[in-house]
């Protein structure tokens, strides 16, 4: 049954949106891997659960604040670059209109338009300054009204996501578990979080949930193994 016949449009496989996903994935990835490696390293270097938990929670807070500032500054830099590009294009339209028309005509000719249709499109797109600017930004630079990320939102998402991810490997050490058991549970929880993150990413990318999760799990495993070895080496020399 067609959408017209049934009166309902079929749901899309991949929903639109997801511009926030970059910040969330960045924070979660960093929080999970960094903290897993940290607790594995510190777990091998010290025999004190209190020292491990206190240090890991301090790393969670410090890392979250650092990531929040980093996300904010990166998004603000992107916004400043975007504003400069818009200002430059607006100035060129005002001072070099013939050159800008030629550029726009070349772009649409490459898209397959020609003759009277091409000229009609150029006339329509350059009819008003704002429409002209929007056409140049979109067709020449790939910039849309949705381009750019609010710096405060980006910083908050990255920072909070980092802390959420960092909490996962720490949780087992808060429970009354033997050290080796806590380390094993920490790794398992991180692996489960990695698979969940892969499923989240798969909704907005072409990669499947399993592939994304396995790739992340492999990186986390390598980091955890290296951290454990380094921790035991440090403890052995202490």
LOSETOR-19041 format. One record per residue: residue in one letter; x negated, z, y of N, C-alpha, C in turn; residue number from 1. Coordinates in Angstrom, 3 decimals, m for minus. Each point is the difference from the previous one (the first is absolute). Layout:
<rs>
R rest   n.east     n.up  n.north  ca.east    ca.up ca.north   c.east     c.up  c.north  nr
R    a        X        Z        Y        X        Z        Y        X        Z        Y NUM
...
</rs>
This chain:
<rs>
R rest   n.east     n.up  n.north  ca.east    ca.up ca.north   c.east     c.up  c.north  nr
R    x   m0.856    0.000   m1.195    0.856    0.000    1.195   m0.889    0.000    1.240   1
R    x    0.321   m0.896    0.940   m0.795   m0.093    1.225    0.361    1.136    0.932   2
R    x   m0.881    0.320    0.972    0.327    1.058    0.947    1.270   m0.288    0.778   3
R    x    0.219   m1.337    0.303    1.197   m0.327    0.773    1.260    0.266   m0.815   4
R    x   m0.070   m0.332   m1.323    1.197    0.147   m0.829    0.332    1.461   m0.240   5
R    x   m1.014    0.801   m0.235    0.255    1.395   m0.308    0.130    0.876    1.214   6
R    x   m0.470   m0.497    1.147    0.090    0.797    1.213   m1.112    1.015    0.142   7
R    x   m0.985   m0.027   m0.947   m1.098    0.957    0.056   m1.323   m0.748   m0.143   8
R    x   m0.968    0.376    0.769   m1.321   m0.588   m0.124   m0.805    0.806   m1.002   9
R    x   m0.795   m0.675   m0.845   m0.793    0.732   m0.985   m1.062    0.838    0.684  10
R    x   m0.312    1.161   m0.542   m1.015    0.845    0.617   m1.366   m0.659   m0.084  11
R    x   m0.835    0.229    1.015   m1.343   m0.551    0.001   m0.888    0.812   m0.924  12
R    x   m0.919   m0.711   m0.647   m0.920    0.692   m0.906   m0.949    0.892    0.791  13
R    x   m0.506   m0.529    1.116   m0.920    0.769    0.824    0.630    0.195    1.373  14
R    x    0.361    1.212    0.366    0.647    0.230    1.280   m0.953   m0.247    1.143  15
R    x    0.574   m0.337    1.149   m0.800   m0.184    1.205   m0.438    1.369    0.522  16
R    x   m0.878   m0.035    0.954   m0.530    1.249    0.543   m1.276    0.360   m0.716  17
R    x   m0.334    1.272    0.002   m1.202    0.433   m0.683   m1.226   m0.027    0.880  18
R    x    0.168   m0.169    1.338   m1.153    0.023    0.879   m0.643    1.387    0.011  19
R    x    0.774    1.006   m0.384   m0.516    1.357   m0.071   m0.827    0.224   m1.260  20
R    x    0.115   m0.920   m0.961   m0.630    0.206   m1.299   m1.515    0.058    0.107  21
R    x   m0.560   m0.788    0.893   m1.451   m0.013    0.170   m0.529    1.386    0.318  22
R    x    0.661    0.690    0.929   m0.452    1.329    0.395    0.210    1.019   m1.115  23
R    x    1.144   m0.087   m0.679    0.286    0.942   m1.076   m0.975   m0.175   m1.155  24
R    x   m0.232   m1.247   m0.392   m0.918   m0.274   m1.112   m1.413    0.433    0.350  25
R    x   m0.420   m0.285    1.231   m1.334    0.420    0.431   m0.166    1.509   m0.110  26
R    x    0.981    0.744    0.510   m0.088    1.453   m0.042    0.060    0.553   m1.409  27
R    x    0.963   m0.494   m0.802    0.141    0.493   m1.367   m1.230   m0.325   m0.846  28
R    x   m0.478   m1.231    0.097   m1.191   m0.385   m0.763   m1.174    0.906    0.316  29
R    x   m0.255    0.156    1.281   m1.153    0.803    0.420    0.183    1.457   m0.409  30
R    x    1.204    0.524    0.196    0.248    1.393   m0.358   m0.155    0.260   m1.485  31
R    x    0.549   m0.886   m0.820   m0.094    0.177   m1.451   m1.444   m0.084   m0.488  32
R    x   m0.669   m1.088    0.337   m1.351   m0.230   m0.526   m1.004    0.989    0.572  33
R    x   m0.002    0.152    1.343   m0.973    0.887    0.626    0.124    1.421   m0.525  34
R    x    1.224    0.495   m0.088    0.186    1.386   m0.412   m0.245    0.185   m1.490  35
R    x    0.360   m0.989   m0.813   m0.298    0.098   m1.431   m1.510    0.089   m0.216  36
R    x   m0.740   m0.872    0.651   m1.459    0.041   m0.121   m0.539    1.326    0.534  37
R    x    0.595    0.472    1.097   m0.460    1.253    0.601    0.177    1.182   m0.952  38
R    x    1.200    0.124   m0.588    0.243    1.156   m0.877   m0.799   m0.108   m1.289  39
R    x   m0.217   m1.234   m0.487   m0.814   m0.161   m1.200   m1.453    0.373    0.293  40
R    x   m0.498   m0.408    1.153   m1.375    0.329    0.371   m0.157    1.496    0.211  41
R    x    0.909    0.580    0.766   m0.096    1.429    0.294    0.275    0.830   m1.249  42
R    x    0.888   m0.500   m0.865    0.290    0.719   m1.228   m1.219    0.096   m0.903  43
R    x   m0.832   m1.048    0.018   m1.209    0.049   m0.787   m1.111    0.789    0.650  44
R    x    0.082    0.142    1.339   m1.080    0.669    0.727    0.229    1.492    0.162  45
R    x    1.244    0.461   m0.106    0.283    1.417    0.204    0.901    0.528   m1.100  46
R    x   m0.130    1.255   m0.299    0.850    0.610   m1.015    1.152    0.786    0.594  47
R    x    0.115    0.011    1.312    1.015    0.785    0.677    1.231   m0.835    0.305  48
R    x    1.147    0.368   m0.576    1.243   m0.710    0.299    0.375    0.164    1.471  49
R    x   m0.212    1.212    0.550    0.351    0.260    1.390   m0.780   m0.917    0.942  50
R    x   m1.288   m0.140   m0.248   m0.833   m0.869    0.835    0.474   m1.446   m0.109  51
R    x    0.324   m0.418   m1.209    0.434   m1.387   m0.209    1.306   m0.276    0.748  52
R    x    0.985    0.894   m0.178    1.311   m0.224    0.626   m0.103    0.065    1.517  53
R    x   m0.720    0.997    0.504   m0.146    0.134    1.452   m0.690   m1.222    0.593  54
R    x   m1.064   m0.442   m0.648   m0.737   m1.164    0.496    0.851   m1.266   m0.076  55
R    x    0.760   m0.140   m1.093    0.831   m1.192   m0.161    1.119   m0.043    1.037  56
R    x    0.612    1.152    0.284    1.050    0.038    1.023   m0.581   m0.284    1.386  57
R    x   m1.220    0.486    0.240   m0.653   m0.307    1.279   m0.286   m1.494    0.103  58
R    x   m0.401   m0.591   m1.114   m0.246   m1.452   m0.014    1.292   m0.759    0.239  59
R    x    1.111    0.496   m0.564    1.308   m0.627    0.206    0.370   m0.014    1.480  60
R    x   m0.135    1.150    0.654    0.372    0.089    1.414   m0.936   m0.821    0.882  61
R    x   m1.301    0.148   m0.240   m0.965   m0.728    0.817    0.136   m1.506   m0.198  62
R    x    0.172   m0.404   m1.258    0.168   m1.418   m0.275    1.277   m0.559    0.600  63
R    x    1.080    0.781   m0.072    1.265   m0.459    0.575   m0.086   m0.200    1.497  64
R    x   m0.622    0.959    0.689   m0.165   m0.127    1.458   m0.884   m1.190    0.339  65
R    x   m1.111   m0.133   m0.740   m0.919   m1.107    0.246    0.681   m1.352   m0.226  66
R    x    0.746   m0.110   m1.087    0.696   m1.249   m0.297    1.079   m0.296    1.038  67
R    x    0.676    1.043    0.483    1.032   m0.196    1.021   m0.611   m0.554    1.283  68
R    x   m1.108    0.585    0.424   m0.676   m0.506    1.197   m0.497   m1.425   m0.223  69
R    x   m0.551   m0.251   m1.201   m0.491   m1.338   m0.299    1.115   m1.031    0.007  70
R    x    1.140    0.338   m0.614    1.136   m0.916   m0.006    0.540   m0.256    1.394  71
R    x    0.050    1.071    0.820    0.482   m0.143    1.372   m0.911   m0.917    0.805  72
R    x   m1.310    0.226   m0.084   m0.945   m0.791    0.781   m0.025   m1.459   m0.451  73
R    x    0.109   m0.219   m1.324    0.008   m1.370   m0.511    1.245   m0.752    0.481  74
R    x    1.158    0.654   m0.071    1.239   m0.641    0.446   m0.013   m0.240    1.499  75
R    x   m0.578    0.937    0.769   m0.073   m0.190    1.450   m0.935   m1.152    0.348  76
R    x   m1.103   m0.121   m0.733   m0.917   m1.120    0.225    0.698   m1.329   m0.306  77
R    x    0.776   m0.028   m1.097    0.760   m1.214   m0.328    0.987   m0.341    1.109  78
R    x    0.670    1.024    0.539    0.976   m0.222    1.070   m0.678   m0.530    1.259  79
R    x   m1.181    0.508    0.305   m0.732   m0.464    1.189   m0.462   m1.446   m0.163  80
R    x   m0.465   m0.337   m1.206   m0.405   m1.381   m0.266    1.200   m0.929    0.094  81
R    x    1.138    0.429   m0.548    1.224   m0.799    0.053    0.446   m0.207    1.443  82
R    x   m0.045    1.054    0.803    0.406   m0.110    1.404   m0.912   m0.958    0.758  83
R    x   m1.304    0.058   m0.283   m0.947   m0.888    0.667    0.261   m1.459   m0.382  84
R    x    0.322   m0.227   m1.272    0.268   m1.364   m0.450    1.276   m0.547    0.641  85
R    x    1.010    0.839    0.121    1.244   m0.424    0.648   m0.238   m0.315    1.467  86
R    x   m0.767    0.852    0.672   m0.300   m0.227    1.419   m0.781   m1.294    0.194  87
R    x   m0.947   m0.265   m0.890   m0.793   m1.231    0.096    0.875   m1.228   m0.182  88
R    x    0.872    0.050   m0.999    0.875   m1.146   m0.256    0.971   m0.215    1.154  89
R    x    0.514    1.076    0.580    0.907   m0.122    1.136   m0.713   m0.638    1.189  90
R    x   m1.252    0.414    0.223   m0.788   m0.563    1.104   m0.273   m1.490   m0.218  91
R    x   m0.313   m0.384   m1.226   m0.284   m1.401   m0.287    1.237   m0.875    0.178  92
R    x    1.173    0.520   m0.347    1.240   m0.757    0.201    0.232   m0.242    1.486  93
R    x   m0.316    1.001    0.812    0.202   m0.129    1.447   m1.026   m0.903    0.662  94
R    x   m1.235    0.038   m0.461   m1.084   m0.726    0.677   m0.372   m1.317   m0.675  95
R    x    0.281   m0.152   m1.295   m0.363   m1.214   m0.726    1.188   m0.476   m0.839  96
R    x    1.132   m0.264    0.625    1.195   m0.345   m0.779   m0.154   m1.278   m0.825  97
R    x   m0.680   m1.018    0.548   m0.153   m1.252   m0.750   m0.815    0.216   m1.271  98
R    x   m1.072    0.778    0.114   m0.831    0.292   m1.166    0.782    0.797   m1.047  99
R    x    0.800    0.941    0.454    0.787    0.806   m0.940    1.073   m0.842   m0.687 100
R    x    0.583   m0.953    0.730    0.970   m0.893   m0.632   m0.672   m0.852   m1.076 101
R    x   m1.210   m0.484    0.308   m0.712   m0.798   m0.990   m0.289    0.825   m1.261 102
R    x   m0.380    1.253    0.186   m0.272    0.862   m1.145    1.269    0.199   m0.834 103
R    x    1.116    0.243    0.693    1.257    0.217   m0.719    0.449   m1.280   m0.706 104
R    x   m0.212   m1.143    0.655    0.373   m1.274   m0.614   m0.833   m0.253   m1.258 105
R    x   m1.283    0.317    0.070   m0.873   m0.171   m1.165    0.446    0.890   m1.153 106
R    x    0.376    1.219    0.319    0.442    0.947   m1.039    1.241   m0.525   m0.714 107
R    x    1.001   m0.478    0.764    1.236   m0.467   m0.614   m0.178   m1.357   m0.681 108
R    x   m0.952   m0.796    0.487   m0.281   m1.262   m0.694   m0.582    0.277   m1.378 109
R    x   m0.842    1.031   m0.087   m0.565    0.384   m1.295    1.069    0.524   m0.945 110
R    x    1.100    0.478    0.556    1.106    0.480   m0.836    0.893   m1.131   m0.484 111
R    x   m0.303   m1.234    0.459    0.738   m1.159   m0.485    0.985   m0.600    0.974 112
R    x    0.094    0.534    1.212    0.918   m0.556    0.987   m0.681   m1.129    0.771 113
R    x    0.789   m0.976    0.403   m0.553   m1.130    0.746    1.095   m0.662    0.827 114
R    x   m0.424   m0.899    0.863    0.939   m0.797    0.781    0.896    0.816    0.907 115
R    x    1.243   m0.446    0.080    0.948    0.640    0.898    0.307    1.438   m0.384 116
R    x    0.020    0.279   m1.313    0.267    1.372   m0.443   m1.108    0.933    0.457 117
R    x   m1.246   m0.461   m0.110   m1.132    0.813    0.446    0.113    0.307    1.487 118
R    x    0.301   m1.014    0.792    0.097    0.205    1.447    1.170    0.906    0.359 119
R    x    1.094   m0.106   m0.764    1.152    0.865    0.253   m0.360    1.455   m0.289 120
R    x   m0.760    0.223   m1.062   m0.422    1.362   m0.337   m0.907    0.561    1.078 121
R    x   m0.958   m0.800    0.458   m0.922    0.447    1.052    0.774    0.323    1.277 122
R    x    0.959   m0.864    0.345    0.798    0.243    1.203    0.798    1.295   m0.125 123
R    x    0.547    0.237   m1.183    0.782    1.225   m0.212   m0.897    1.233    0.067 124
R    x   m1.141   m0.049   m0.670   m0.876    1.164   m0.068   m0.663    0.328    1.334 125
R    x   m0.134   m0.975    0.857   m0.645    0.236    1.301    1.005    0.055    1.151 126
R    x    1.277    0.123   m0.343    1.034   m0.016    1.034   m0.067    1.225    0.910 127
R    x   m0.356    1.141   m0.555   m0.128    1.224    0.799   m1.356    0.636   m0.282 128
R    x   m0.562    0.725    0.960   m1.321    0.622   m0.214   m0.046    0.935   m1.203 129
R    x    1.041    0.806   m0.190   m0.012    0.952   m1.111    0.119   m0.690   m1.355 130
R    x    0.841   m1.043   m0.067    0.115   m0.742   m1.252   m1.311   m0.723   m0.304 131
R    x   m0.624   m0.523    1.036   m1.274   m0.688   m0.144   m1.069    0.981   m0.509 132
R    x   m0.038    1.157    0.610   m0.962    1.024   m0.406    0.226    0.406   m1.451 133
R    x    1.264    0.217   m0.367    0.312    0.402   m1.379   m0.427   m1.083   m0.989 134
R    x    0.209   m1.281    0.374   m0.387   m1.100   m0.885   m1.508   m0.063   m0.172 135
R    x   m0.751    0.157    1.079   m1.458   m0.038   m0.085   m0.535    1.169   m0.817 136
R    x    0.555    1.169    0.229   m0.476    1.174   m0.733    0.275   m0.133   m1.489 137
R    x    1.194   m0.476   m0.333    0.378   m0.099   m1.413   m0.715   m1.152   m0.692 138
R    x    0.023   m1.184    0.607   m0.495   m1.185   m0.688   m1.510   m0.175    0.109 139
R    x   m0.603    0.531    1.052   m1.452   m0.126    0.138   m0.745    1.204   m0.556 140
R    x    0.568    1.199    0.201   m0.707    1.217   m0.387    0.655    0.767   m1.142 141
R    x    1.202   m0.408   m0.399    0.675    0.724   m1.071    0.535    1.354    0.419 142
R    x    0.242    0.176    1.280    0.487    1.272    0.529    1.511   m0.060    0.137 143
R    x    0.688    1.016   m0.491    1.447    0.091    0.097    0.374    1.267    0.769 144
R    x    1.280    0.135    0.389    0.414    1.232    0.692   m0.252    1.250   m0.830 145
R    x   m0.082   m0.151   m1.338   m0.237    1.160   m0.856   m1.475    0.325   m0.167 146
R    x   m0.872   m0.853    0.560   m1.432    0.244   m0.142   m0.398    1.294    0.701 147
R    x   m1.001    0.647   m0.555   m0.472    1.244    0.602    0.692    1.210   m0.592 148
R    x   m0.680    1.150    0.086    0.532    1.257   m0.529   m0.039    1.049    1.094 149
R    x    1.054    0.769    0.194   m0.056    1.099    0.971   m1.121    0.958   m0.388 150
R    x   m0.960    0.248    0.891   m1.156    0.844   m0.359    0.375    1.386   m0.500 151
R    x    0.962    0.659    0.649    0.367    1.347   m0.441    0.589   m0.017   m1.403 152
R    x    0.842   m0.968   m0.268    0.585   m0.095   m1.338   m1.067   m0.300   m1.038 153
R    x   m0.907   m0.915    0.326   m1.066   m0.354   m0.933   m0.877    1.211   m0.309 154
R    x   m0.378    0.741    1.046   m0.826    1.182   m0.213    0.696    1.042   m0.846 155
R    x    1.281    0.234    0.292    0.751    0.996   m0.764    0.150   m0.410   m1.460 156
R    x    0.301   m1.274   m0.245    0.169   m0.473   m1.371   m1.295    0.122   m0.799 157
R    x   m1.107   m0.421    0.604   m1.279    0.053   m0.709   m0.387    1.451   m0.287 158
R    x    0.104    0.860    1.018   m0.401    1.391   m0.172    0.849    0.745   m1.006 159
R    x    1.320   m0.128    0.117    0.898    0.702   m0.926   m0.116   m0.555   m1.416 160
R    x   m0.184   m1.318   m0.115   m0.162   m0.600   m1.321   m1.288    0.478   m0.659 161
R    x   m1.055    0.125    0.788   m1.259    0.519   m0.544    0.216    1.411   m0.562 162
R    x    0.648    0.860    0.780    0.196    1.377   m0.453    0.903    0.066   m1.225 163
R    x    1.016   m0.864   m0.053    0.865   m0.035   m1.181   m0.782   m0.437   m1.231 164
R    x   m0.831   m1.026    0.166   m0.815   m0.455   m1.115   m1.035    1.032   m0.406 165
R    x   m0.601    0.669    0.989   m1.044    0.988   m0.283    0.554    1.215   m0.740 166
R    x    1.264    0.313    0.223    0.583    1.174   m0.639    0.135   m0.167   m1.511 167
R    x    0.155   m1.247   m0.438    0.233   m0.251   m1.433   m1.149    0.504   m0.874 168
R    x   m1.266   m0.354    0.281   m1.077    0.500   m0.869   m0.263    1.496    0.154 169
R    x    0.455    0.597    1.095   m0.259    1.422    0.238    0.985    0.894   m0.757 170
R    x    1.226   m0.484   m0.161    1.072    0.836   m0.562   m0.380    0.720   m1.293 171
R    x   m0.576   m0.674   m0.998   m0.294    0.709   m1.256   m0.951    1.180    0.166 172
R    x   m0.842   m0.031    1.016   m0.942    1.096    0.206    0.671    1.204    0.665 173
R    x    1.233   m0.199    0.468    0.772    1.115    0.549    0.729    0.757   m1.109 174
R    x    0.090   m0.610   m1.173    0.692    0.621   m1.110   m0.992    0.820   m0.839 175
R    x    0.549    0.876   m0.806   m0.853    0.850   m0.851   m0.398   m0.757   m1.257 176
R    x   m0.860   m1.002    0.180   m0.471   m0.812   m1.109   m1.508    0.163   m0.149 177
R    x   m0.515   m0.112   m1.220   m1.456   m0.022   m0.172   m0.595   m1.169    0.796 178
R    x   m1.277    0.130    0.384   m0.614   m0.994    0.865    0.078   m1.418   m0.575 179
R    x   m0.347   m0.165   m1.270    0.026   m1.335   m0.597    1.424   m0.555   m0.077 180
R    x    0.944    0.867   m0.306    1.396   m0.438   m0.062    0.495   m0.418    1.381 181
R    x   m0.372    0.763    1.015    0.402   m0.348    1.369   m0.585   m1.342    0.406 182
R    x   m1.256   m0.242   m0.373   m0.631   m1.280    0.329    0.706   m1.148   m0.711 183
R    x    0.361    0.209   m1.266    0.690   m1.044   m0.757    1.374   m0.295    0.590 184
R    x    0.744    1.057    0.333    1.329   m0.187    0.595   m0.122   m0.668    1.368 185
R    x   m1.023    0.361    0.755   m0.232   m0.613    1.307   m0.179   m1.507   m0.140 186
R    x   m0.781   m0.395   m0.997   m0.218   m1.430   m0.220    1.288   m0.700   m0.432 187
R    x    0.754    0.639   m0.889    1.248   m0.603   m0.491    1.009   m0.164    1.143 188
R    x    0.125    1.026    0.839    0.927   m0.092    1.131   m0.435   m1.100    0.967 189
R    x   m1.296   m0.097    0.232   m0.499   m1.055    0.880    0.277   m1.372   m0.601 190
R    x   m0.164   m0.122   m1.313    0.297   m1.266   m0.674    1.477   m0.361    0.133 191
R    x    0.871    0.997   m0.180    1.436   m0.247    0.136    0.342   m0.418    1.428 192
R    x   m0.626    0.661    0.978    0.225   m0.371    1.401   m0.499   m1.416    0.266 193
R    x   m1.105   m0.372   m0.647   m0.532   m1.353    0.163    0.992   m1.039   m0.516 194
R    x    0.615    0.268   m1.139    0.981   m0.940   m0.546    1.228   m0.086    0.889 195
R    x    0.428    1.146    0.547    1.146   m0.003    0.915   m0.326   m0.785    1.258 196
R    x   m1.232    0.161    0.489   m0.416   m0.747    1.191   m0.046   m1.493   m0.292 197
R    x   m0.436   m0.345   m1.210    0.003   m1.401   m0.391    1.405   m0.575   m0.014 198
R    x    0.966    0.792   m0.469    1.397   m0.461   m0.002    0.515   m0.193    1.421 199
R    x   m0.388    0.902    0.900    0.405   m0.132    1.398   m0.582   m1.260    0.615 200
R    x   m1.286   m0.241   m0.242   m0.650   m1.191    0.554    0.609   m1.280   m0.550 201
R    x    0.418    0.020   m1.267    0.520   m1.211   m0.628    1.297   m0.487    0.641 202
R    x    0.698    0.884    0.702    1.245   m0.396    0.662   m0.268   m0.852    1.237 203
R    x   m1.228    0.040    0.502   m0.318   m0.724    1.224   m1.192   m0.929   m0.159 204
R    x   m0.523   m0.147   m1.219   m1.112   m0.908   m0.248    0.306   m0.818   m1.241 205
R    x   m0.879   m0.947   m0.314    0.190   m0.846   m1.168   m0.562    0.636   m1.263 206
R    x   m0.716    1.105    0.139   m0.578    0.650   m1.164    1.037    0.880   m0.694 207
R    x   m0.084    0.047   m1.325    0.900    0.845   m0.763   m0.400    1.456    0.101 208
R    x    0.949    0.871   m0.311   m0.248    1.437    0.079   m1.109    0.419   m0.958 209
R    x    0.008   m0.559   m1.219   m0.992    0.401   m0.998   m1.405   m0.376    0.437 210
R    x   m0.177   m1.212    0.491   m1.329   m0.447    0.411   m0.525    0.828    1.161 211
R    x    0.840    0.222    0.994   m0.429    0.792    1.158   m0.370    1.419   m0.418 212
R    x    0.821    0.590   m0.861   m0.275    1.361   m0.438   m1.260    0.102   m0.835 213
R    x   m0.212   m0.960   m0.907   m1.193    0.027   m0.858   m1.270   m0.179    0.821 214
R    x    0.030   m0.899    0.978   m1.176   m0.205    0.848   m0.356    1.281    0.748 215
R    x    1.025    0.635    0.549   m0.251    1.238    0.727   m0.486    1.090   m0.947 216
R    x    0.588    0.063   m1.181   m0.392    1.003   m0.983   m1.454   m0.184   m0.421 217
R    x   m0.430   m1.244   m0.133   m1.384   m0.272   m0.369   m0.958    0.519    1.059 218
R    x    0.328   m0.266    1.268   m0.859    0.490    1.085   m0.023    1.532    0.026 219
R    x    1.167    0.608   m0.172    0.059    1.466    0.001   m0.779    0.581   m1.168 220
R    x    0.048   m0.657   m1.155   m0.724    0.487   m1.171   m1.507   m0.046    0.228 221
R    x   m0.470   m1.102    0.566   m1.430   m0.117    0.285   m0.437    1.076    0.982 222
R    x    0.816    0.184    1.060   m0.325    1.029    0.992   m0.003    1.395   m0.594 223
R    x    0.990    0.301   m0.846    0.077    1.325   m0.615   m1.187    0.246   m0.923 224
R    x   m0.384   m1.019   m0.774   m1.139    0.143   m0.907   m1.288    0.241    0.776 225
R    x   m0.202   m0.774    1.057   m1.202    0.192    0.822   m0.005    1.377    0.652 226
R    x    1.177    0.420    0.481    0.092    1.309    0.634   m0.322    1.128   m0.971 227
R    x    0.498   m0.117   m1.226   m0.273    1.031   m1.002   m1.493    0.078   m0.321 228
R    x   m0.623   m1.161   m0.165   m1.438   m0.034   m0.298   m0.807    0.604    1.139 229
R    x    0.326   m0.407    1.241   m0.722    0.527    1.156    0.188    1.504    0.105 230
R    x    1.211    0.487   m0.239    0.269    1.427    0.081   m0.827    0.784   m1.003 231
R    x   m0.085   m0.498   m1.223   m0.801    0.703   m1.013   m1.501   m0.044    0.326 232
R    x   m0.435   m1.118    0.589   m1.402   m0.085    0.398   m0.323    1.016    1.104 233
R    x    0.925    0.122    0.950   m0.196    0.959    1.088   m0.023    1.419   m0.549 234
R    x    0.931    0.272   m0.906    0.070    1.354   m0.573   m1.230    0.311   m0.839 235
R    x   m0.520   m1.026   m0.676   m1.161    0.206   m0.835   m1.265    0.303    0.790 236
R    x   m0.059   m0.494    1.244   m1.171    0.221    0.842    0.134    1.214    0.887 237
R    x    1.233    0.558    0.048    0.215    1.157    0.890   m0.708    1.244   m0.541 238
</rs>
